[in-house]
Amino acid sequence: MNKIKRFLDATLGRVLRHFFFVCLRSYFGLFYNISISNKHLLQDMPGGLILATHVTRLDGPLVASLLYPTRRVLPAVHYNEYYHPAQFLVLAPSGCIPLSSPKDWPAEKRAERKEWAQDKLNDTIQNGKIVLLFPGGQAKRQPREIIQPHFGGAYETLRANPGCPVAILRIQGLSKYDKSLRDLFWSFLGIFKGRRHVNISIERLEDGLDTSVPLEDFNADLEERFNAPPHWPAA
């Protein structure tokens, strides 16, 4: 079964990913003027984890499609989003990993699903691929990025993969809490305010993150990193 999945991913999946890449890039280009800082840092990253701020429900497809020419990134998405009829045909060929589970499932079934999802994340990283994870769990509803003390996705993944390369990705300009800067490109299509400027910055954490501390302290440290300005290494 795994061999069949790998074959389909390398053949039909590859064609569909290229098709969706063109469609998504074209769509986002209509409404956003997007720049990406330091995406070259991913080219020699031997698998690993990208921890990203969460601004809108489009974050996963947005980041994956923009980074696709540089490196294939597999977003981890919520179960309900992954299996939504309007999104499944895009998310499944893209290699997205469904996390969480419906709240009306029995506790035992939810626990089994959580264990399956964690194993999937671990296998993906150990196979040299890059996973895009949103530790906040949901699009932020306030100016600061907030990570609840009990959210353990990033913590458990890094503990299960010692030495895993880590990068922080910040999305700025897309949130309703960010200052809206726009150009006049495509305004003749009726988008009178023009495309909104969005910046995506990537920062490799050469020393990783400390998973020897309690979960609450780990999340507090990561939250501060998300809300701090990007730090660029000396040239």
C-alpha positions, 0 to 999 in steps of 0.5 A, a space after each residue: 500500500 505504501 509503495 502504491 501511495 508513493 507511486 501515485 504521489 510521484 506521478 499523478 500527485 506531481 501533475 496535480 501539484 504543478 497544476 494547483 501551484 499555477 492556479 494558486 499563484 495566479 489567484 494570490 497574485 490578483 489580490 496580494 503583492 507578496 515578498 518572501 525573505 530568506 527562502 533560500 535557507 530552505 534549499 539545504 534544509 535536510 527535512 525539518 519543521 517550519 513553525 509559522 504564525 497563523 493569520 488566516 485559513 489560507 496560510 497553508 496553501 499560501 505558504 506552500 504554493 509560494 515556496 513550491 519552486 524552492 522547496 516542497 513544504 507539507 502543511 499540517 491542517 485541521 481535520 475539518 479543513 482537510 476533509 472539507 469537500 471544497 478543499 480536499 481535492 487541493 489539500 490531499 494531492 499537496 501532501 497536507 497532513 490532517 491533524 486533530 479530529 471531530 469533537 464528537 468522536 469518542 475519546 478513545 478514537 480521538 486519542 488513536 487519531 492523535 497518535 496516528 497524526 503524530 506518527 505521520 509528522 514524525 515519519 514525514 520529517 525523518 524521510 527528509 521532508 519539511 512540515 509546516 506547522 501552526 503552533 497557535 492552532 487557529 488564526 489569531 484573533 488579536 494583534 499578538 500571536 498567542 499559543 495556548 499553554 497546553 498546545 503540544 504539537 510543536 513540542 511533541 514533534 521536536 521531542 520525538 525528533 532530536 536535532 530536527 532543523 527548525 525555522 520560524 516563518 512570520 506572515 506580516 501584512 495579511 492580518 486585519 491587525 496589520 497596517 494595510 499597504 496597497 499598490 494600484 496593480 489590477 485596480 482596473 479589475 474593480 479591486 480599487 484599493 489595489 493588491 495588499 502588500 504581504 511579507 513572509 520572512 523565514 528565520 532558521 534557528 541554528 540552535 533549535 528550541 529547548 524541549 527540556 523545559 516544561 511545555 508551558 515554558 516552551 510555548 511561552 518562549 515560542 510565542 515571544 519569538 513569533 511576536 519579536 521582529 525577525 533576526 537576521 544573521 550577520 552576512 
